[in-house]
Amino acid sequence: MKRNVLIIGAGGVAQVVAHKCAQNNDVLGDIHIASRTLAKCEGIIESVRDKGAMKTDGVLKAHQVDAMDTAAVAALIRETGVQIVINVGSAFVNMYVLEASLETGVAYIDTAIHEEPDKICETPPWYANYEWKRRDRCAEKGVTAILGAGFDPGVVNAFARFAIDGMDEVKSIDIVDINAGSHGKWFATNFDPEINFREFTGTVYSWQEGEWKSNKMFEVGHEWDLPVVGKQKAYMSGHDEVQSLAVNYPHADVRFWMGFGDHYINVFTVLQNLGLLSEQPVTTAEGQEVVPLKVVKAVLPDPASLAPNYTGKTCIGDLVKGVKDGKDVEVFVYNVADHKDAYNEVGSQGISYTAGVPPVAAAMLIADGTWDTGTMVNVEELDPKPFFTILDRIGLPTRVNDENGDRPWTEAV
Protein backbone atom coordinates (compact mmCIF):
# COMPACT_ATOMS: atom_id res chain seq x y z
CA MET A 1 0.00 0.00 0.00
CA LYS A 2 1.35 3.42 -0.99
CA ARG A 3 0.93 6.32 1.43
CA ASN A 4 2.02 9.93 1.93
CA VAL A 5 1.26 12.54 -0.71
CA LEU A 6 3.15 15.49 -2.20
CA ILE A 7 0.91 18.10 -3.83
CA ILE A 8 2.73 20.26 -6.40
CA GLY A 9 1.04 23.64 -6.88
CA ALA A 10 -0.75 26.15 -4.69
CA GLY A 11 -3.62 27.50 -6.78
CA GLY A 12 -7.36 26.95 -6.54
CA VAL A 13 -7.16 23.32 -7.66
CA ALA A 14 -4.36 22.57 -5.20
CA GLN A 15 -6.54 23.93 -2.40
CA VAL A 16 -9.26 21.42 -3.30
CA VAL A 17 -6.71 18.60 -3.52
CA ALA A 18 -5.32 19.49 -0.10
CA HIS A 19 -8.76 19.56 1.51
CA LYS A 20 -9.75 16.25 -0.03
CA CYS A 21 -6.45 14.59 0.89
CA ALA A 22 -6.96 15.83 4.44
CA GLN A 23 -10.50 14.45 4.53
CA ASN A 24 -9.06 11.08 3.49
CA ASN A 25 -5.70 11.07 5.28
CA ASP A 26 -6.59 7.79 6.95
CA VAL A 27 -5.93 6.32 3.48
CA LEU A 28 -3.39 8.78 2.09
CA GLY A 29 -1.25 9.47 5.16
CA ASP A 30 1.06 12.49 5.42
CA ILE A 31 0.27 15.49 3.23
CA HIS A 32 2.94 17.86 1.88
CA ILE A 33 2.24 20.91 -0.32
CA ALA A 34 4.95 22.59 -2.38
CA SER A 35 5.20 25.52 -4.77
CA ARG A 36 7.51 28.44 -5.56
CA THR A 37 5.58 30.61 -3.12
CA LEU A 38 5.69 29.21 0.40
CA ALA A 39 3.05 31.66 1.65
CA LYS A 40 0.48 30.24 -0.76
CA CYS A 41 1.10 26.73 0.54
CA GLU A 42 0.80 27.97 4.10
CA GLY A 43 -2.48 29.70 3.19
CA ILE A 44 -3.89 26.41 1.93
CA ILE A 45 -2.83 24.65 5.11
CA GLU A 46 -4.53 27.36 7.15
CA SER A 47 -7.70 26.85 5.11
CA VAL A 48 -7.59 23.09 5.72
CA ARG A 49 -7.16 23.61 9.45
CA ASP A 50 -9.87 26.29 9.60
CA LYS A 51 -12.32 23.84 8.05
CA GLY A 52 -11.23 21.03 10.38
CA ALA A 53 -10.71 18.91 7.29
CA MET A 54 -8.13 16.47 8.71
CA LYS A 55 -9.85 13.14 9.27
CA THR A 56 -7.13 11.88 11.61
CA ASP A 57 -4.10 13.48 13.22
CA GLY A 58 -1.16 13.60 10.84
CA VAL A 59 1.44 15.60 8.97
CA LEU A 60 0.30 18.63 6.95
CA LYS A 61 3.33 20.64 5.88
CA ALA A 62 4.25 23.38 3.40
CA HIS A 63 7.45 23.49 1.32
CA GLN A 64 9.05 25.85 -1.17
CA VAL A 65 10.31 24.33 -4.43
CA ASP A 66 10.85 25.28 -8.05
CA ALA A 67 8.84 22.59 -9.81
CA MET A 68 10.89 23.13 -12.99
CA ASP A 69 13.97 21.95 -11.09
CA THR A 70 13.82 18.16 -11.31
CA ALA A 71 16.66 17.65 -8.85
CA ALA A 72 14.98 19.89 -6.27
CA VAL A 73 11.66 18.07 -6.63
CA ALA A 74 13.40 14.69 -6.35
CA ALA A 75 15.21 15.87 -3.22
CA LEU A 76 11.90 16.97 -1.69
CA ILE A 77 10.33 13.59 -2.50
CA ARG A 78 13.18 11.84 -0.71
CA GLU A 79 13.11 14.26 2.23
CA THR A 80 9.38 13.86 2.83
CA GLY A 81 9.18 10.13 2.12
CA VAL A 82 6.08 10.52 -0.04
CA GLN A 83 5.01 7.71 -2.33
CA ILE A 84 2.42 9.56 -4.43
CA VAL A 85 2.89 12.90 -6.22
CA ILE A 86 -0.21 14.84 -7.27
CA ASN A 87 0.91 17.46 -9.76
CA VAL A 88 -1.61 20.30 -10.05
CA GLY A 89 0.92 22.99 -10.88
CA SER A 90 1.13 24.73 -14.23
CA ALA A 91 1.16 22.46 -17.27
CA PHE A 92 4.67 23.83 -17.93
CA VAL A 93 6.10 21.80 -15.02
CA ASN A 94 4.74 18.36 -15.88
CA MET A 95 7.82 16.81 -17.43
CA TYR A 96 10.11 18.06 -14.66
CA VAL A 97 7.87 16.61 -11.96
CA LEU A 98 7.38 13.37 -13.89
CA GLU A 99 11.15 13.03 -14.27
CA ALA A 100 11.56 13.50 -10.51
CA SER A 101 8.95 10.80 -9.92
CA LEU A 102 10.77 8.44 -12.28
CA GLU A 103 14.09 9.18 -10.56
CA THR A 104 12.68 8.43 -7.13
CA GLY A 105 10.29 5.61 -8.09
CA VAL A 106 7.10 7.20 -6.73
CA ALA A 107 3.64 7.25 -8.29
CA TYR A 108 2.70 10.30 -10.38
CA ILE A 109 -0.68 11.90 -11.15
CA ASP A 110 -1.36 15.03 -13.21
CA THR A 111 -4.43 16.75 -14.61
CA ALA A 112 -3.34 18.17 -17.98
CA ILE A 113 -1.02 17.61 -20.93
CA HIS A 114 2.47 19.08 -20.66
CA GLU A 115 3.03 22.38 -22.46
CA GLU A 116 6.15 24.27 -23.43
CA PRO A 117 5.91 28.04 -22.79
CA ASP A 118 7.05 28.97 -26.29
CA LYS A 119 4.78 26.53 -28.16
CA ILE A 120 1.01 26.63 -28.62
CA CYS A 121 -1.17 23.86 -29.99
CA GLU A 122 1.45 21.35 -31.05
CA THR A 123 0.67 18.59 -33.55
CA PRO A 124 -1.67 15.90 -32.13
CA PRO A 125 -1.73 13.57 -30.42
CA TRP A 126 -0.09 15.91 -27.92
CA TYR A 127 0.63 13.18 -25.35
CA ALA A 128 2.99 11.61 -27.88
CA ASN A 129 5.14 14.75 -27.86
CA TYR A 130 6.16 14.43 -24.21
CA GLU A 131 4.38 12.05 -21.82
CA TRP A 132 4.12 8.90 -23.93
CA LYS A 133 7.84 9.10 -24.76
CA ARG A 134 8.41 8.16 -21.11
CA ARG A 135 5.96 5.27 -21.03
CA ASP A 136 8.62 2.56 -21.50
CA ARG A 137 10.71 4.02 -18.69
CA CYS A 138 7.70 3.96 -16.37
CA ALA A 139 7.17 0.29 -17.17
CA GLU A 140 10.88 -0.52 -16.75
CA LYS A 141 10.98 1.18 -13.34
CA GLY A 142 7.51 0.01 -12.26
CA VAL A 143 6.35 3.60 -11.81
CA THR A 144 2.62 4.26 -11.89
CA ALA A 145 1.85 7.44 -13.86
CA ILE A 146 -1.80 8.35 -14.36
CA LEU A 147 -2.11 11.11 -16.93
CA GLY A 148 -4.87 13.70 -17.09
CA ALA A 149 -6.73 12.64 -13.95
CA GLY A 150 -8.69 15.84 -13.37
CA PHE A 151 -12.24 16.18 -14.65
CA ASP A 152 -11.61 17.02 -18.30
CA PRO A 153 -9.32 15.33 -18.98
CA GLY A 154 -9.86 12.59 -16.43
CA VAL A 155 -13.39 11.85 -15.31
CA VAL A 156 -14.70 12.41 -18.85
CA ASN A 157 -12.27 9.74 -20.08
CA ALA A 158 -13.76 7.38 -17.49
CA PHE A 159 -17.28 8.41 -18.60
CA ALA A 160 -16.34 7.39 -22.16
CA ARG A 161 -14.90 4.04 -21.04
CA PHE A 162 -17.98 3.31 -18.91
CA ALA A 163 -20.40 4.00 -21.79
CA ILE A 164 -18.30 2.12 -24.35
CA ASP A 165 -18.01 -0.94 -22.11
CA GLY A 166 -21.79 -1.29 -22.42
CA MET A 167 -21.74 -1.23 -26.23
CA ASP A 168 -20.71 -3.62 -28.97
CA GLU A 169 -19.36 -0.77 -31.10
CA VAL A 170 -18.66 2.92 -30.43
CA LYS A 171 -19.34 5.50 -33.13
CA SER A 172 -18.77 8.86 -31.46
CA ILE A 173 -17.73 10.52 -28.20
CA ASP A 174 -18.80 14.12 -27.65
CA ILE A 175 -17.51 15.67 -24.43
CA VAL A 176 -19.55 18.67 -23.31
CA ASP A 177 -18.33 21.11 -20.63
CA ILE A 178 -20.83 23.72 -19.49
CA ASN A 179 -20.30 26.21 -16.69
CA ALA A 180 -23.69 27.80 -16.08
CA GLY A 181 -22.39 29.73 -13.07
CA SER A 182 -21.67 33.43 -12.55
CA HIS A 183 -18.65 34.91 -10.76
CA GLY A 184 -19.89 38.51 -10.81
CA LYS A 185 -16.71 39.94 -12.36
CA TRP A 186 -16.73 41.96 -15.59
CA PHE A 187 -14.28 39.44 -17.05
CA ALA A 188 -12.27 36.59 -15.56
CA THR A 189 -11.14 33.07 -16.40
CA ASN A 190 -12.03 30.10 -14.21
CA PHE A 191 -8.48 28.72 -14.17
CA ASP A 192 -5.00 30.04 -14.94
CA PRO A 193 -5.60 32.76 -17.60
CA GLU A 194 -2.39 31.90 -19.42
CA ILE A 195 -3.35 28.24 -19.83
CA ASN A 196 -6.98 29.17 -20.52
CA PHE A 197 -6.18 31.50 -23.40
CA ARG A 198 -3.50 29.24 -24.85
CA GLU A 199 -6.12 26.50 -25.25
CA PHE A 200 -8.21 28.71 -27.50
CA THR A 201 -5.71 30.67 -29.60
CA GLY A 202 -4.47 27.70 -31.60
CA THR A 203 -6.05 25.28 -34.03
CA VAL A 204 -9.10 23.32 -32.87
CA TYR A 205 -8.33 19.65 -33.46
CA SER A 206 -10.95 16.89 -33.47
CA TRP A 207 -10.79 13.25 -34.51
CA GLN A 208 -13.40 12.51 -37.17
CA GLU A 209 -13.70 9.95 -39.94
CA GLY A 210 -10.44 8.34 -38.88
CA GLU A 211 -8.26 11.44 -39.15
CA TRP A 212 -7.45 14.72 -37.46
CA LYS A 213 -9.69 17.59 -38.54
CA SER A 214 -8.86 21.24 -37.92
CA ASN A 215 -11.08 24.25 -37.34
CA LYS A 216 -10.77 27.73 -35.92
CA MET A 217 -11.93 28.55 -32.41
CA PHE A 218 -15.64 29.49 -32.25
CA GLU A 219 -16.10 28.28 -35.84
CA VAL A 220 -18.30 25.28 -34.96
CA GLY A 221 -21.05 25.76 -32.37
CA HIS A 222 -23.93 23.61 -31.16
CA GLU A 223 -26.78 24.07 -28.69
CA TRP A 224 -26.96 21.31 -26.10
CA ASP A 225 -29.95 20.53 -23.91
CA LEU A 226 -28.45 19.17 -20.70
CA PRO A 227 -29.66 18.00 -17.29
CA VAL A 228 -30.13 20.76 -14.68
CA VAL A 229 -28.47 23.57 -16.69
CA GLY A 230 -30.84 23.29 -19.69
CA LYS A 231 -30.07 24.60 -23.18
CA GLN A 232 -26.53 25.91 -23.55
CA LYS A 233 -24.40 26.98 -26.52
CA ALA A 234 -21.02 25.29 -26.76
CA TYR A 235 -18.21 25.44 -29.29
CA MET A 236 -15.95 22.71 -30.56
CA SER A 237 -12.56 23.21 -28.94
CA GLY A 238 -9.23 21.43 -28.93
CA HIS A 239 -8.66 19.65 -25.63
CA ASP A 240 -6.38 17.15 -23.91
CA GLU A 241 -8.69 14.16 -23.71
CA VAL A 242 -9.41 14.14 -27.44
CA GLN A 243 -5.75 13.25 -27.95
CA SER A 244 -5.75 10.00 -25.97
CA LEU A 245 -9.33 8.93 -26.69
CA ALA A 246 -8.65 9.22 -30.42
CA VAL A 247 -5.73 6.82 -30.04
CA ASN A 248 -7.55 4.36 -27.79
CA TYR A 249 -10.83 4.48 -29.79
CA PRO A 250 -9.66 5.22 -33.34
CA HIS A 251 -12.92 4.11 -34.97
CA ALA A 252 -14.98 6.69 -33.07
CA ASP A 253 -15.35 10.38 -33.81
CA VAL A 254 -14.03 12.29 -30.79
CA ARG A 255 -14.95 15.94 -30.17
CA PHE A 256 -14.77 18.34 -27.23
CA TRP A 257 -17.31 21.14 -26.71
CA MET A 258 -17.01 23.99 -24.24
CA GLY A 259 -19.66 26.54 -23.33
CA PHE A 260 -18.91 30.22 -23.89
CA GLY A 261 -21.06 33.30 -23.51
CA ASP A 262 -21.08 36.12 -26.05
CA HIS A 263 -19.26 38.42 -23.62
CA TYR A 264 -16.30 36.03 -23.24
CA ILE A 265 -16.08 35.59 -27.01
CA ASN A 266 -16.13 39.36 -27.60
CA VAL A 267 -13.40 40.07 -25.04
CA PHE A 268 -11.31 37.14 -26.24
CA THR A 269 -11.59 38.30 -29.85
CA VAL A 270 -10.51 41.85 -29.03
CA LEU A 271 -7.54 40.65 -26.97
CA GLN A 272 -6.47 38.26 -29.72
CA ASN A 273 -6.85 40.83 -32.50
CA LEU A 274 -4.73 43.29 -30.53
CA GLY A 275 -2.00 40.69 -30.11
CA LEU A 276 -2.41 40.59 -26.35
CA LEU A 277 -2.77 36.80 -26.24
CA SER A 278 0.62 36.18 -27.85
CA GLU A 279 3.14 34.06 -25.95
CA GLN A 280 6.01 35.70 -27.85
CA PRO A 281 7.90 38.55 -26.14
CA VAL A 282 7.68 42.14 -27.39
CA THR A 283 9.72 45.21 -26.45
CA THR A 284 8.03 48.37 -25.18
CA ALA A 285 9.04 51.89 -26.19
CA GLU A 286 10.94 52.06 -22.90
CA GLY A 287 13.03 49.04 -23.88
CA GLN A 288 11.35 46.59 -21.50
CA GLU A 289 10.70 43.09 -22.82
CA VAL A 290 7.29 41.68 -21.89
CA VAL A 291 5.13 38.74 -22.93
CA PRO A 292 1.65 40.10 -23.78
CA LEU A 293 -0.16 36.98 -22.52
CA LYS A 294 1.59 37.23 -19.15
CA VAL A 295 0.60 40.90 -18.86
CA VAL A 296 -3.05 40.00 -19.48
CA LYS A 297 -2.77 37.28 -16.85
CA ALA A 298 -1.32 39.77 -14.37
CA VAL A 299 -4.22 42.22 -14.68
CA LEU A 300 -7.05 39.66 -14.57
CA PRO A 301 -8.53 38.38 -11.29
CA ASP A 302 -6.84 35.38 -9.70
CA PRO A 303 -9.24 32.47 -10.42
CA ALA A 304 -9.07 31.49 -6.74
CA SER A 305 -10.46 34.92 -5.80
CA LEU A 306 -13.73 34.20 -7.66
CA ALA A 307 -14.86 31.55 -5.21
CA PRO A 308 -16.71 33.58 -2.50
CA ASN A 309 -19.25 35.11 -4.89
CA TYR A 310 -19.61 32.31 -7.43
CA THR A 311 -23.13 30.96 -7.89
CA GLY A 312 -24.75 28.44 -10.23
CA LYS A 313 -23.85 24.99 -11.46
CA THR A 314 -21.65 23.12 -13.90
CA CYS A 315 -22.63 20.18 -16.08
CA ILE A 316 -19.88 18.14 -17.68
CA GLY A 317 -20.50 14.89 -19.48
CA ASP A 318 -20.01 12.59 -22.46
CA LEU A 319 -22.61 11.84 -25.09
CA VAL A 320 -21.49 8.47 -26.45
CA LYS A 321 -23.16 6.90 -29.46
CA GLY A 322 -22.72 3.33 -30.63
CA VAL A 323 -24.34 -0.01 -31.36
CA LYS A 324 -25.67 -2.61 -28.92
CA ASP A 325 -27.30 -5.86 -30.06
CA GLY A 326 -27.56 -4.49 -33.58
CA LYS A 327 -29.37 -1.29 -32.51
CA ASP A 328 -28.15 2.30 -32.37
CA VAL A 329 -27.81 3.52 -28.79
CA GLU A 330 -26.70 6.72 -27.10
CA VAL A 331 -25.74 7.36 -23.49
CA PHE A 332 -25.01 10.59 -21.65
CA VAL A 333 -22.76 10.07 -18.61
CA TYR A 334 -22.34 13.22 -16.55
CA ASN A 335 -21.87 15.12 -13.31
CA VAL A 336 -23.47 18.31 -12.01
CA ALA A 337 -21.55 20.40 -9.45
CA ASP A 338 -22.55 23.53 -7.53
CA HIS A 339 -20.20 26.50 -7.07
CA LYS A 340 -21.60 27.58 -3.72
CA ASP A 341 -21.48 24.06 -2.32
CA ALA A 342 -17.84 23.81 -3.36
CA TYR A 343 -16.99 27.09 -1.65
CA ASN A 344 -18.78 26.15 1.54
CA GLU A 345 -16.90 22.84 1.72
CA VAL A 346 -13.35 23.69 0.62
CA GLY A 347 -13.25 27.44 -0.07
CA SER A 348 -12.93 27.06 -3.86
CA GLN A 349 -15.24 27.60 -6.83
CA GLY A 350 -16.82 24.74 -8.76
CA ILE A 351 -14.33 24.62 -11.63
CA SER A 352 -11.46 24.12 -9.22
CA TYR A 353 -13.56 21.61 -7.29
CA THR A 354 -14.32 19.43 -10.30
CA ALA A 355 -10.63 19.51 -11.30
CA GLY A 356 -9.27 18.86 -7.80
CA VAL A 357 -11.44 16.06 -6.45
CA PRO A 358 -10.64 13.42 -9.15
CA PRO A 359 -6.83 13.26 -8.68
CA VAL A 360 -7.43 12.60 -4.99
CA ALA A 361 -9.75 9.72 -5.90
CA ALA A 362 -7.01 8.45 -8.24
CA ALA A 363 -4.45 8.72 -5.43
CA MET A 364 -6.71 6.69 -3.15
CA LEU A 365 -6.96 3.99 -5.82
CA ILE A 366 -3.18 3.94 -6.16
CA ALA A 367 -2.89 3.78 -2.37
CA ASP A 368 -5.08 0.68 -2.09
CA GLY A 369 -3.51 -0.95 -5.15
CA THR A 370 -6.55 -0.82 -7.46
CA TRP A 371 -4.92 1.64 -9.89
CA ASP A 372 -1.29 1.02 -8.95
CA THR A 373 -0.46 -0.07 -12.50
CA GLY A 374 3.32 0.11 -12.41
CA THR A 375 3.26 1.85 -15.78
CA MET A 376 1.93 4.95 -17.56
CA VAL A 377 -1.78 5.07 -18.44
CA ASN A 378 -4.52 7.48 -19.43
CA VAL A 379 -7.72 7.26 -17.42
CA GLU A 380 -9.77 5.48 -20.09
CA GLU A 381 -7.34 2.54 -19.86
CA LEU A 382 -8.47 1.87 -16.27
CA ASP A 383 -11.65 0.34 -14.84
CA PRO A 384 -13.91 3.36 -14.18
CA LYS A 385 -16.19 1.75 -11.61
CA PRO A 386 -13.85 1.99 -8.59
CA PHE A 387 -13.17 5.60 -9.62
CA PHE A 388 -16.88 6.46 -9.73
CA THR A 389 -17.44 4.75 -6.40
CA ILE A 390 -14.94 7.02 -4.65
CA LEU A 391 -16.06 10.12 -6.56
CA ASP A 392 -19.65 9.47 -5.46
CA ARG A 393 -18.48 9.41 -1.86
CA ILE A 394 -16.16 12.40 -1.89
CA GLY A 395 -18.25 14.92 -3.80
CA LEU A 396 -18.68 14.27 -7.56
CA PRO A 397 -21.49 11.77 -8.18
CA THR A 398 -21.85 10.25 -11.64
CA ARG A 399 -25.21 9.93 -13.37
CA VAL A 400 -26.37 8.24 -16.59
CA ASN A 401 -29.11 9.38 -18.96
CA ASP A 402 -30.21 6.96 -21.69
CA GLU A 403 -33.33 5.28 -23.05
CA ASN A 404 -34.00 3.94 -19.54
CA GLY A 405 -34.07 7.39 -17.97
CA ASP A 406 -31.82 9.47 -15.75
CA ARG A 407 -30.31 7.71 -12.74
CA PRO A 408 -27.14 7.09 -10.72
CA TRP A 409 -24.47 5.15 -12.60
CA THR A 410 -24.80 2.22 -10.18
CA GLU A 411 -28.30 1.59 -11.53
CA ALA A 412 -27.01 1.48 -15.10
CA VAL A 413 -24.32 -1.17 -14.60
Beta strands, then each sheet from edge to edge (+ up, - down):
strand 1: 5-8
strand 2: 31-35
strand 3: 60-64
strand 4: 84-87
strand 5: 107-110
strand 6: 145-147
strand 7: 169-179
strand 8: 204-208
strand 9: 211-215
strand 10: 221-226
strand 11: 230-237
strand 12: 253-259
strand 13: 282-283
strand 14: 289-290
strand 15: 313-324
strand 16: 327-338
strand 17: 376-378
strand 18: 399-402
strand 19: 405-408
sheet 1: 3+ 2+ 1+ 4+ 5+ 6+ 17+
sheet 2: 10+ 11- 12+ 7+ 15- 16+ 18- 19+
sheet 3: 8+ 9-
sheet 4: 13+ 14-
end
